[in-house]
Amino acid sequence: MSVPAGQHTVRRHNLALVLGEVAGPEPLSRAGVAARTGLTRGTVSSLVEELIAAGLVTELAAARGGPGRPASPLRLDPRGPGGLGLEVGVDSVRACVVDLTGAVRVQRTVASDHRDDVPDAALARLAALATDVVAEAGLPIAGATVALPGVVGPNGVLERAPNLPRWVDVAVGDALSTRLRGLPVRAGNEADLAALAERWAGGPTDAIVVSGGIGVGAGILLDGGLFAGAGGRAGEIGHVVVEPDGLECHCGGRGCLETLASLEALARPDAVRAAGRALGIALTGAVHLLDVPAVVLGGGYPRCGAPLLGAVRAELAARVFSRAGIDVRFSTLGQDAALRGAATAMVQAVLADPGEVITARPLARPPDVAEGGAPRPATVRGAGP
């Protein structure tokens, strides 16, 4: 039996509706938002005032010179609560802050080899970097997402990362949240977040987005959304076997795509042709299974240039049937895609449910992290769960 929506639920829905129109490409006045949404002008005006008070929307000065009373356009407030993107790589930690308009305010990378490192040490470095980045950005922070190079389950736990052998069943989001004064921190697979970043940047709605680094992963976009699989494990293309008797892989298998198409493998002589062939074989199976029309090569692959792109295109053209051609392109975001996706995911969450920000109150200023990553006595209230 369905339950009628209460007044609070309806208002929360309408806040998101209004904010969604303001976030669109065309500047709208209050009257314009009312016309687009079907809400009354009085209701829109009340909701806009609430969004302005929360720092989500700002009202610009009305343009002069036209006939009649000039209307004041609304836009997202670039000073409002932003998203914090974090990334744990095999050999680095990264952080960036994106404001509500999608602009990157600050982005930093620190070298940090995690192959034999315990998770706590890396997370302490990442928390310290996050604190510095948030302080430099000067924005309130609605929450954070951390991109991870392994299998992240639905509960946000990093279950396994083949290139990080000591990272098994690590609750990365919870650990970082504790270090950052209770700031909400979600966790996601880096290739999945890179795929979302490609989509939000205007990329294809249906595609396989391959992220090439020390490992190789893929995010799968179907109908504009991310396909993660029943357990969040979809897209582990780096461990698709392309040479059954090939080299031993970090995962324990042999002949995985990663042994031929990782950035480390590409450093070997004549590696580009072998990598292109291996990618083409793995992607042929994925394209036949999913019927996607596009492949995006991201991470470090764009640095390989035309030889790699041409090799993958040729392999797919020779192997994929029943299609005029697969659109194979390089990512425009490259190695920044996962980090941008992590930060933008929080902005997208704010736009989808501004009522959560209004109720919870975003982080007012950067958290303090003591030496070694341990939090100092709390002086800042976080956004809550």
C-alpha positions in Angstrom: 0.0 0.0 0.0 1.5 3.4 -1.0 1.7 6.1 1.5 0.9 9.7 0.5 3.9 12.0 0.5 4.1 14.3 3.4 4.5 18.1 3.2 8.3 17.8 4.1 8.8 15.2 1.4 7.0 17.3 -1.2 9.0 20.4 -0.3 12.3 18.4 -0.5 11.3 17.1 -4.0 10.4 20.7 -5.1 13.7 22.0 -3.9 15.5 19.5 -6.1 13.2 20.4 -9.0 13.9 24.1 -8.7 17.7 23.6 -8.2 17.8 21.3 -11.3 16.3 24.0 -13.4 18.7 26.6 -12.1 21.6 24.2 -12.9 20.6 24.0 -16.5 22.4 25.6 -19.3 19.9 28.5 -19.8 19.8 31.2 -17.1 16.3 31.4 -15.7 14.5 34.0 -13.5 12.0 32.9 -10.8 9.2 33.3 -13.2 11.1 31.2 -15.7 11.6 28.4 -13.2 7.9 28.6 -12.3 7.0 28.2 -16.0 9.4 25.2 -16.5 8.3 23.4 -13.3 4.6 24.2 -13.2 4.9 25.4 -9.6 3.3 28.7 -8.6 5.5 31.8 -8.6 4.9 32.1 -4.8 6.1 28.6 -4.2 9.2 29.0 -6.5 10.1 32.3 -4.7 9.9 30.6 -1.3 12.0 27.7 -2.5 14.6 30.0 -4.1 14.9 32.0 -0.9 15.7 28.8 0.9 18.3 27.7 -1.6 19.9 31.2 -1.5 20.0 31.0 2.3 21.7 27.6 2.1 24.4 29.0 -0.3 23.3 26.9 -3.2 21.8 29.6 -5.5 22.7 33.2 -6.1 20.5 35.8 -7.8 22.3 38.1 -10.3 21.5 41.7 -11.1 18.7 42.2 -13.6 19.7 43.2 -17.1 18.7 46.7 -18.0 17.6 48.2 -21.3 14.7 45.9 -22.4 11.0 46.5 -22.3 9.0 45.8 -19.1 10.3 45.0 -15.6 13.7 43.2 -15.9 14.0 39.7 -14.5 17.0 38.7 -12.2 18.6 35.5 -13.5 19.4 32.7 -11.0 22.6 30.6 -11.1 24.4 28.0 -8.9 26.4 29.8 -6.2 30.1 29.0 -6.8 30.8 29.8 -3.2 28.3 27.1 -2.0 29.1 23.7 -0.7 31.5 21.8 -2.9 32.5 18.2 -3.4 35.8 16.8 -2.2 37.3 14.1 -4.5 40.0 11.7 -3.1 41.9 9.0 -4.8 44.2 6.2 -3.6 46.4 5.0 -6.4 49.1 2.3 -6.4 51.8 5.0 -6.3 50.1 8.2 -5.2 47.3 9.9 -3.2 45.3 12.7 -4.8 42.6 15.2 -3.8 40.6 18.0 -5.4 37.7 20.3 -4.7 35.0 21.0 -7.2 32.5 23.8 -6.7 28.7 23.6 -7.4 29.3 24.8 -11.0 31.7 22.0 -11.7 34.8 24.1 -11.7 37.9 22.6 -10.1 39.1 24.9 -7.3 42.2 23.0 -6.2 43.8 19.7 -7.2 46.9 18.1 -5.7 48.9 14.8 -6.1 51.4 13.4 -3.7 53.7 10.5 -4.6 53.1 7.6 -2.2 53.9 4.0 -3.0 51.3 1.6 -1.6 52.3 -1.8 -3.0 53.7 -2.9 0.4 52.1 -0.3 2.5 49.5 -0.8 5.2 46.2 1.0 4.6 46.5 3.2 7.7 49.7 4.9 6.6 48.3 5.8 3.2 45.0 7.0 4.6 46.8 9.2 7.0 48.6 10.8 4.1 45.4 11.2 2.2 43.6 12.8 5.1 46.4 15.3 5.5 46.3 16.1 1.8 42.5 16.5 1.9 42.8 19.0 4.8 45.3 21.1 2.9 43.2 21.0 -0.3 40.0 22.0 1.5 41.8 24.8 3.3 43.1 26.2 0.0 39.7 25.9 -1.7 38.0 28.0 0.9 34.6 26.4 0.3 32.3 24.5 2.7 32.3 20.8 1.8 29.2 18.8 1.5 31.0 15.4 1.5 33.7 13.4 -0.1 34.1 10.4 -2.4 37.2 8.3 -2.5 38.2 6.5 -5.7 39.9 3.1 -5.1 41.9 0.7 -7.5 40.0 -2.4 -6.7 36.6 -4.1 -6.0 34.4 -1.9 -3.8 31.3 -3.7 -2.5 27.8 -2.1 -2.1 28.7 -1.4 1.5 31.7 0.8 0.4 34.3 -1.7 1.6 37.4 -2.2 -0.5 37.2 -6.0 -0.8 40.3 -6.6 -2.9 42.9 -4.6 -4.9 45.2 -6.9 -6.9 48.0 -4.4 -6.9 47.6 -3.5 -3.2 48.0 -6.9 -1.6 47.7 -5.6 2.0 44.4 -3.9 1.3 41.7 -6.6 2.0 38.3 -5.8 3.3 39.2 -2.2 4.2 36.4 0.2 5.2 38.1 3.1 3.5 35.2 5.6 3.7 34.6 5.0 7.4 38.3 5.3 8.1 38.7 8.6 6.3 35.4 10.0 7.7 36.9 9.4 11.2 40.1 11.3 10.3 38.1 14.1 8.7 35.8 14.9 11.7 32.8 12.9 10.6 32.7 14.4 7.1 30.6 11.8 5.0 33.0 9.9 2.8 31.7 7.4 0.2 33.9 4.9 -1.6 33.8 3.8 -5.2 35.9 2.0 -7.8 38.2 4.4 -9.7 37.1 3.1 -13.2 33.5 3.5 -12.3 34.0 7.1 -11.1 36.1 7.8 -14.2 33.2 6.6 -16.4 30.7 8.9 -14.6 33.1 11.8 -15.1 33.2 11.1 -18.8 29.4 11.1 -18.9 29.1 14.3 -16.9 31.6 16.0 -19.2 29.3 15.3 -22.2 30.6 11.9 -23.2 28.5 9.0 -24.6 25.6 7.6 -22.6 26.4 4.0 -23.5 30.1 3.1 -23.5 32.9 1.1 -21.9 35.4 3.5 -20.3 38.7 1.8 -19.8 41.1 3.2 -17.3 44.7 2.4 -18.0 47.3 2.6 -15.2 49.4 0.3 -13.2 46.2 -1.8 -13.2 43.5 -1.8 -15.9 39.8 -1.4 -15.1 36.6 -0.3 -16.8 33.4 1.5 -16.0 30.3 0.5 -17.9 27.7 3.1 -18.9 24.3 2.0 -20.0 21.5 4.5 -20.7 23.5 7.2 -19.1 23.9 5.4 -15.8 26.6 3.2 -14.3 26.3 -0.6 -14.4 28.1 -1.9 -11.4 26.8 -5.5 -11.3 25.2 -7.3 -8.4 28.2 -7.0 -6.1 29.8 -3.9 -7.5 32.4 -6.0 -9.4 31.4 -5.3 -13.0 34.1 -3.8 -15.2 37.1 -5.8 -14.0 38.3 -6.0 -17.5 42.0 -6.0 -16.5 41.5 -9.6 -15.4 39.8 -10.9 -18.5 42.1 -13.6 -19.9 43.5 -12.7 -23.4 46.4 -15.2 -23.5 45.7 -18.4 -21.5 49.4 -19.3 -21.3 50.6 -15.8 -20.9 52.4 -14.0 -18.1 51.5 -14.4 -14.5 49.3 -11.6 -13.2 49.2 -9.9 -9.7 45.7 -11.5 -9.3 47.2 -15.0 -9.4 46.0 -15.8 -12.9 47.8 -15.9 -16.2 47.5 -14.0 -19.4 45.2 -11.3 -18.0 44.7 -8.1 -20.1 46.6 -6.2 -17.4 49.8 -8.2 -18.1 49.8 -6.8 -21.7 48.0 -3.4 -21.5 49.0 -1.8 -18.2 51.2 1.3 -18.3 54.0 -0.9 -16.9 53.6 -3.4 -19.8 53.5 -0.5 -22.3 57.0 0.4 -21.3 58.3 -2.8 -23.0 59.6 -2.7 -26.6 56.9 -3.0 -29.3 54.3 -3.0 -26.5 51.8 -0.7 -28.1 50.9 -3.2 -30.8 50.5 -6.0 -28.2 48.5 -3.8 -25.9 46.2 -2.7 -28.7 45.6 -6.3 -29.8 44.9 -7.4 -26.2 42.6 -4.5 -25.5 40.8 -5.3 -28.8 40.3 -8.9 -27.8 39.0 -8.1 -24.4 36.8 -5.3 -25.6 35.3 -7.4 -28.4 33.8 -9.7 -25.9 32.5 -6.8 -23.8 31.0 -5.1 -26.9 29.3 -8.3 -28.0 27.8 -8.9 -24.6 26.7 -5.4 -23.8 26.0 -4.0 -27.3 27.6 -0.6 -26.6 28.5 1.7 -29.5 31.5 3.4 -27.9 34.8 2.8 -26.1 36.7 5.5 -24.3 40.3 4.9 -23.4 41.3 6.8 -20.3 43.8 6.9 -17.5 47.3 7.0 -19.0 46.2 5.7 -22.4 45.9 9.1 -24.1 49.6 9.6 -23.6 50.2 6.7 -25.9 48.8 8.6 -28.8 47.6 7.5 -32.2 49.5 4.2 -32.4 47.5 2.7 -29.5 44.2 4.2 -30.6 44.7 2.9 -34.1 45.6 -0.6 -32.9 42.5 -0.8 -30.8 40.3 0.5 -33.6 41.7 -2.0 -36.1 41.3 -4.9 -33.7 37.7 -4.0 -33.0 36.9 -3.4 -36.7 38.2 -6.9 -37.5 36.5 -8.7 -34.7 33.1 -7.0 -33.9 30.3 -8.0 -36.3 26.8 -6.7 -36.8 27.7 -3.1 -36.3 28.8 -0.3 -38.7 31.7 0.6 -36.4 32.6 1.2 -32.7 33.4 4.8 -31.8 36.8 4.4 -30.1 38.2 7.6 -28.6 40.6 8.9 -26.0 39.3 10.4 -22.8 39.5 14.2 -22.6 40.0 13.9 -18.8 42.8 11.4 -19.0 44.3 10.5 -15.6 42.2 13.1 -13.8 38.9 11.4 -14.7 38.5 9.2 -11.5 39.4 12.1 -9.2 37.1 14.5 -11.0 34.3 11.9 -10.9 34.8 11.4 -7.2 34.5 15.2 -6.5 31.6 15.7 -9.0 29.7 12.8 -7.5 29.2 14.8 -4.3 28.1 17.9 -6.3 25.6 15.7 -8.2 24.3 14.4 -4.9 23.8 18.0 -3.7 21.9 18.9 -6.9 19.8 15.7 -6.6 18.8 16.4 -3.0 19.6 19.9 -1.7 17.3 19.2 1.2 20.0 17.0 2.7 22.5 19.8 2.6 20.0 22.3 4.1 19.1 19.8 6.9 22.6 18.6 7.6 24.7 21.7 7.2 27.9 21.3 5.2 31.4 21.4 6.8 31.9 25.1 7.7 35.7 25.0 7.4 38.5 22.6 6.9 39.0 19.9 9.5 42.3 19.8 11.4 44.4 16.7 11.2 47.2 16.2 13.6 50.6 14.8 12.6 50.3 11.2 11.5 46.7 11.7 10.5 45.1 11.5 13.9 42.3 14.2 14.4 42.8 16.9 17.0 40.1 17.7 19.5 37.0 18.5 17.6 36.2 22.1 16.9 34.3 21.7 13.6 31.0 20.1 13.1 30.8 17.9 10.1 27.9 17.3 7.8 26.6 14.2 9.6 25.8 10.8 8.2 
